[in-house]
Amino acid sequence: MRSFGQLNSEQIQRESDILSSLMEGNKLEKLANFEAELSGRRSEILFKVVTDMEDTESALIEIEQLVQRLKKHLEQLKDLQRVLSK
């Protein structure tokens, strides 16, 4: 069984190797491009979500207004039915 010191040294070496490979020009550039693309996609998705939310809220308001108009029309029809039934 390896000691904590050996395991810690191995972990530090692995992290150093990963950092070295990332710091190579091409890989670092690819990482930067990936991050920029990811940020752009995030902004695009956020914009679409906000737009969908606003559209849904507008549709809900229109539906509520339609329900009120239909209720009013139904009451008028009921009143007319009462008058004609007498």
VMD Tcl script that builds the backbone (N, CA, C; Angstrom):
set m [mol new atoms 258]
animate dup $m
set s [atomselect $m all]
$s set {name element resname resid chain x y z} {
  {N N MET 1 A 0.842 -1.179 0.000}
  {CA C MET 1 A 0.000 0.000 0.000}
  {C C MET 1 A 0.891 1.247 0.000}
  {N N ARG 2 A 0.523 2.212 -0.825}
  {CA C ARG 2 A 1.338 3.410 -0.949}
  {C C ARG 2 A 0.979 4.409 0.151}
  {N N SER 3 A 1.953 5.185 0.519}
  {CA C SER 3 A 1.742 6.169 1.575}
  {C C SER 3 A 1.008 7.390 1.018}
  {N N PHE 4 A 0.519 8.202 1.926}
  {CA C PHE 4 A -0.172 9.418 1.539}
  {C C PHE 4 A 0.747 10.318 0.734}
  {N N GLY 5 A 1.990 10.403 1.128}
  {CA C GLY 5 A 2.957 11.243 0.428}
  {C C GLY 5 A 3.154 10.805 -1.011}
  {N N GLN 6 A 3.224 9.470 -1.238}
  {CA C GLN 6 A 3.372 8.964 -2.603}
  {C C GLN 6 A 2.135 9.276 -3.432}
  {N N LEU 7 A 0.957 9.027 -2.857}
  {CA C LEU 7 A -0.295 9.315 -3.563}
  {C C LEU 7 A -0.412 10.797 -3.882}
  {N N ASN 8 A -0.033 11.634 -2.935}
  {CA C ASN 8 A -0.092 13.076 -3.137}
  {C C ASN 8 A 0.867 13.493 -4.251}
  {N N SER 9 A 2.065 12.940 -4.263}
  {CA C SER 9 A 3.041 13.254 -5.318}
  {C C SER 9 A 2.524 12.830 -6.681}
  {N N GLU 10 A 1.915 11.649 -6.741}
  {CA C GLU 10 A 1.360 11.171 -8.007}
  {C C GLU 10 A 0.230 12.080 -8.487}
  {N N GLN 11 A -0.607 12.507 -7.568}
  {CA C GLN 11 A -1.713 13.405 -7.924}
  {C C GLN 11 A -1.174 14.732 -8.440}
  {N N ILE 12 A -0.169 15.255 -7.769}
  {CA C ILE 12 A 0.433 16.521 -8.203}
  {C C ILE 12 A 1.039 16.358 -9.591}
  {N N GLN 13 A 1.687 15.223 -9.843}
  {CA C GLN 13 A 2.279 14.977 -11.150}
  {C C GLN 13 A 1.211 14.890 -12.232}
  {N N ARG 14 A 0.097 14.189 -11.938}
  {CA C ARG 14 A -1.002 14.090 -12.912}
  {C C ARG 14 A -1.582 15.461 -13.221}
  {N N GLU 15 A -1.796 16.264 -12.193}
  {CA C GLU 15 A -2.322 17.607 -12.409}
  {C C GLU 15 A -1.352 18.460 -13.217}
  {N N SER 16 A -0.064 18.307 -12.949}
  {CA C SER 16 A 0.953 19.044 -13.689}
  {C C SER 16 A 0.958 18.627 -15.158}
  {N N ASP 17 A 0.832 17.320 -15.411}
  {CA C ASP 17 A 0.790 16.827 -16.793}
  {C C ASP 17 A -0.417 17.377 -17.541}
  {N N ILE 18 A -1.573 17.374 -16.893}
  {CA C ILE 18 A -2.798 17.898 -17.518}
  {C C ILE 18 A -2.647 19.388 -17.812}
  {N N LEU 19 A -2.115 20.121 -16.851}
  {CA C LEU 19 A -1.922 21.562 -17.041}
  {C C LEU 19 A -0.953 21.829 -18.190}
  {N N SER 20 A 0.118 21.035 -18.273}
  {CA C SER 20 A 1.094 21.209 -19.355}
  {C C SER 20 A 0.451 20.954 -20.709}
  {N N SER 21 A -0.363 19.910 -20.779}
  {CA C SER 21 A -0.991 19.601 -22.065}
  {C C SER 21 A -2.004 20.678 -22.451}
  {N N LEU 22 A -2.693 21.235 -21.468}
  {CA C LEU 22 A -3.650 22.302 -21.764}
  {C C LEU 22 A -2.963 23.591 -22.186}
  {N N MET 23 A -1.776 23.805 -21.666}
  {CA C MET 23 A -1.087 25.055 -21.951}
  {C C MET 23 A -0.416 25.048 -23.315}
  {N N GLU 24 A -0.422 23.905 -23.986}
  {CA C GLU 24 A 0.101 23.895 -25.339}
  {C C GLU 24 A -0.759 24.837 -26.169}
  {N N GLY 25 A -0.146 25.613 -27.036}
  {CA C GLY 25 A -0.835 26.668 -27.777}
  {C C GLY 25 A -2.125 26.232 -28.420}
  {N N ASN 26 A -2.109 25.174 -29.184}
  {CA C ASN 26 A -3.275 24.738 -29.947}
  {C C ASN 26 A -4.411 24.307 -29.022}
  {N N LYS 27 A -4.086 23.556 -27.999}
  {CA C LYS 27 A -5.129 23.069 -27.092}
  {C C LYS 27 A -5.727 24.207 -26.283}
  {N N LEU 28 A -4.882 25.135 -25.882}
  {CA C LEU 28 A -5.378 26.278 -25.122}
  {C C LEU 28 A -6.290 27.136 -25.998}
  {N N GLU 29 A -5.910 27.293 -27.255}
  {CA C GLU 29 A -6.737 28.057 -28.194}
  {C C GLU 29 A -8.074 27.353 -28.424}
  {N N LYS 30 A -8.024 26.027 -28.561}
  {CA C LYS 30 A -9.265 25.270 -28.742}
  {C C LYS 30 A -10.162 25.406 -27.526}
  {N N LEU 31 A -9.556 25.373 -26.352}
  {CA C LEU 31 A -10.329 25.533 -25.125}
  {C C LEU 31 A -10.969 26.915 -25.063}
  {N N ALA 32 A -10.225 27.939 -25.428}
  {CA C ALA 32 A -10.763 29.302 -25.426}
  {C C ALA 32 A -11.905 29.429 -26.428}
  {N N ASN 33 A -11.727 28.825 -27.606}
  {CA C ASN 33 A -12.797 28.859 -28.618}
  {C C ASN 33 A -14.036 28.107 -28.132}
  {N N PHE 34 A -13.801 26.977 -27.490}
  {CA C PHE 34 A -14.916 26.198 -26.958}
  {C C PHE 34 A -15.685 27.005 -25.918}
  {N N GLU 35 A -14.952 27.672 -25.023}
  {CA C GLU 35 A -15.602 28.482 -23.995}
  {C C GLU 35 A -16.399 29.629 -24.613}
  {N N ALA 36 A -15.838 30.250 -25.641}
  {CA C ALA 36 A -16.537 31.352 -26.304}
  {C C ALA 36 A -17.800 30.837 -26.995}
  {N N GLU 37 A -17.681 29.680 -27.656}
  {CA C GLU 37 A -18.845 29.098 -28.326}
  {C C GLU 37 A -19.911 28.699 -27.309}
  {N N LEU 38 A -19.477 28.142 -26.200}
  {CA C LEU 38 A -20.395 27.745 -25.144}
  {C C LEU 38 A -21.121 28.959 -24.575}
  {N N SER 39 A -20.400 30.045 -24.396}
  {CA C SER 39 A -21.005 31.273 -23.887}
  {C C SER 39 A -22.030 31.820 -24.883}
  {N N GLY 40 A -21.687 31.763 -26.169}
  {CA C GLY 40 A -22.629 32.210 -27.192}
  {C C GLY 40 A -23.888 31.373 -27.216}
  {N N ARG 41 A -23.717 30.070 -27.112}
  {CA C ARG 41 A -24.887 29.176 -27.090}
  {C C ARG 41 A -25.747 29.446 -25.872}
  {N N ARG 42 A -25.093 29.670 -24.736}
  {CA C ARG 42 A -25.840 29.945 -23.507}
  {C C ARG 42 A -26.674 31.215 -23.674}
  {N N SER 43 A -26.073 32.249 -24.245}
  {CA C SER 43 A -26.796 33.506 -24.460}
  {C C SER 43 A -27.967 33.299 -25.418}
  {N N GLU 44 A -27.743 32.518 -26.457}
  {CA C GLU 44 A -28.806 32.246 -27.434}
  {C C GLU 44 A -29.962 31.488 -26.787}
  {N N ILE 45 A -29.643 30.482 -25.994}
  {CA C ILE 45 A -30.684 29.703 -25.320}
  {C C ILE 45 A -31.433 30.575 -24.320}
  {N N LEU 46 A -30.703 31.385 -23.587}
  {CA C LEU 46 A -31.341 32.289 -22.622}
  {C C LEU 46 A -32.290 33.242 -23.328}
  {N N PHE 47 A -31.871 33.787 -24.465}
  {CA C PHE 47 A -32.724 34.685 -25.240}
  {C C PHE 47 A -33.999 33.964 -25.682}
  {N N LYS 48 A -33.851 32.728 -26.163}
  {CA C LYS 48 A -35.020 31.960 -26.614}
  {C C LYS 48 A -35.965 31.670 -25.453}
  {N N VAL 49 A -35.405 31.342 -24.297}
  {CA C VAL 49 A -36.249 31.062 -23.126}
  {C C VAL 49 A -37.024 32.309 -22.724}
  {N N VAL 50 A -36.343 33.446 -22.678}
  {CA C VAL 50 A -37.010 34.698 -22.293}
  {C C VAL 50 A -38.093 35.054 -23.304}
  {N N THR 51 A -37.788 34.880 -24.590}
  {CA C THR 51 A -38.774 35.165 -25.638}
  {C C THR 51 A -39.987 34.251 -25.498}
  {N N ASP 52 A -39.743 32.964 -25.265}
  {CA C ASP 52 A -40.856 32.024 -25.072}
  {C C ASP 52 A -41.678 32.381 -23.839}
  {N N MET 53 A -41.018 32.809 -22.776}
  {CA C MET 53 A -41.744 33.211 -21.569}
  {C C MET 53 A -42.651 34.408 -21.872}
  {N N GLU 54 A -42.109 35.402 -22.563}
  {CA C GLU 54 A -42.899 36.589 -22.893}
  {C C GLU 54 A -44.074 36.232 -23.804}
  {N N ASP 55 A -43.828 35.366 -24.789}
  {CA C ASP 55 A -44.909 34.936 -25.686}
  {C C ASP 55 A -45.991 34.186 -24.918}
  {N N THR 56 A -45.571 33.341 -23.997}
  {CA C THR 56 A -46.528 32.568 -23.206}
  {C C THR 56 A -47.348 33.476 -22.304}
  {N N GLU 57 A -46.696 34.458 -21.688}
  {CA C GLU 57 A -47.422 35.410 -20.850}
  {C C GLU 57 A -48.438 36.201 -21.671}
  {N N SER 58 A -48.049 36.628 -22.853}
  {CA C SER 58 A -48.971 37.369 -23.722}
  {C C SER 58 A -50.157 36.502 -24.119}
  {N N ALA 59 A -49.890 35.262 -24.473}
  {CA C ALA 59 A -50.971 34.347 -24.853}
  {C C ALA 59 A -51.905 34.109 -23.678}
  {N N LEU 60 A -51.336 33.969 -22.488}
  {CA C LEU 60 A -52.157 33.754 -21.300}
  {C C LEU 60 A -53.061 34.954 -21.031}
  {N N ILE 61 A -52.540 36.149 -21.197}
  {CA C ILE 61 A -53.351 37.364 -21.004}
  {C C ILE 61 A -54.484 37.403 -22.030}
  {N N GLU 62 A -54.160 37.075 -23.281}
  {CA C GLU 62 A -55.195 37.060 -24.325}
  {C C GLU 62 A -56.265 36.020 -24.013}
  {N N ILE 63 A -55.853 34.871 -23.532}
  {CA C ILE 63 A -56.819 33.810 -23.199}
  {C C ILE 63 A -57.712 34.251 -22.049}
  {N N GLU 64 A -57.121 34.884 -21.047}
  {CA C GLU 64 A -57.928 35.359 -19.913}
  {C C GLU 64 A -58.945 36.399 -20.374}
  {N N GLN 65 A -58.528 37.266 -21.275}
  {CA C GLN 65 A -59.464 38.265 -21.809}
  {C C GLN 65 A -60.576 37.587 -22.611}
  {N N LEU 66 A -60.226 36.583 -23.382}
  {CA C LEU 66 A -61.225 35.839 -24.155}
  {C C LEU 66 A -62.216 35.141 -23.227}
  {N N VAL 67 A -61.717 34.546 -22.150}
  {CA C VAL 67 A -62.599 33.885 -21.185}
  {C C VAL 67 A -63.591 34.891 -20.606}
  {N N GLN 68 A -63.112 36.085 -20.270}
  {CA C GLN 68 A -64.010 37.108 -19.723}
  {C C GLN 68 A -65.072 37.523 -20.734}
  {N N ARG 69 A -64.661 37.684 -21.991}
  {CA C ARG 69 A -65.639 38.055 -23.024}
  {C C ARG 69 A -66.665 36.938 -23.226}
  {N N LEU 70 A -66.198 35.688 -23.201}
  {CA C LEU 70 A -67.118 34.560 -23.374}
  {C C LEU 70 A -68.092 34.454 -22.196}
  {N N LYS 71 A -67.602 34.694 -20.994}
  {CA C LYS 71 A -68.484 34.669 -19.824}
  {C C LYS 71 A -69.550 35.762 -19.932}
  {N N LYS 72 A -69.132 36.941 -20.375}
  {CA C LYS 72 A -70.077 38.039 -20.543}
  {C C LYS 72 A -71.114 37.694 -21.608}
  {N N HIS 73 A -70.662 37.116 -22.708}
  {CA C HIS 73 A -71.580 36.724 -23.778}
  {C C HIS 73 A -72.547 35.636 -23.289}
  {N N LEU 74 A -72.044 34.695 -22.509}
  {CA C LEU 74 A -72.901 33.639 -21.966}
  {C C LEU 74 A -73.966 34.229 -21.050}
  {N N GLU 75 A -73.599 35.186 -20.238}
  {CA C GLU 75 A -74.575 35.833 -19.364}
  {C C GLU 75 A -75.636 36.561 -20.183}
  {N N GLN 76 A -75.211 37.203 -21.258}
  {CA C GLN 76 A -76.177 37.879 -22.126}
  {C C GLN 76 A -77.135 36.874 -22.756}
  {N N LEU 77 A -76.625 35.735 -23.158}
  {CA C LEU 77 A -77.481 34.694 -23.742}
  {C C LEU 77 A -78.456 34.137 -22.707}
  {N N LYS 78 A -77.985 33.963 -21.493}
  {CA C LYS 78 A -78.866 33.483 -20.422}
  {C C LYS 78 A -79.973 34.497 -20.140}
  {N N ASP 79 A -79.601 35.772 -20.112}
  {CA C ASP 79 A -80.605 36.821 -19.907}
  {C C ASP 79 A -81.638 36.808 -21.032}
  {N N LEU 80 A -81.155 36.663 -22.244}
  {CA C LEU 80 A -82.056 36.613 -23.393}
  {C C LEU 80 A -82.971 35.389 -23.306}
  {N N GLN 81 A -82.434 34.267 -22.889}
  {CA C GLN 81 A -83.232 33.057 -22.736}
  {C C GLN 81 A -84.327 33.262 -21.683}
  {N N ARG 82 A -83.981 33.919 -20.578}
  {CA C ARG 82 A -84.980 34.164 -19.533}
  {C C ARG 82 A -86.103 35.064 -20.057}
  {N N VAL 83 A -85.725 36.079 -20.788}
  {CA C VAL 83 A -86.730 37.002 -21.327}
  {C C VAL 83 A -87.641 36.271 -22.317}
  {N N LEU 84 A -87.068 35.474 -23.163}
  {CA C LEU 84 A -87.855 34.785 -24.191}
  {C C LEU 84 A -88.665 33.630 -23.620}
  {N N SER 85 A -88.249 33.119 -22.468}
  {CA C SER 85 A -88.971 31.978 -21.878}
  {C C SER 85 A -90.215 32.424 -21.113}
  {N N LYS 86 A -90.381 33.697 -20.834}
  {CA C LYS 86 A -91.527 34.176 -20.057}
  {C C LYS 86 A -92.779 34.192 -20.866}
}
mol reanalyze $m
mol bondsrecalc $m
mol representation Tube
mol addrep $m
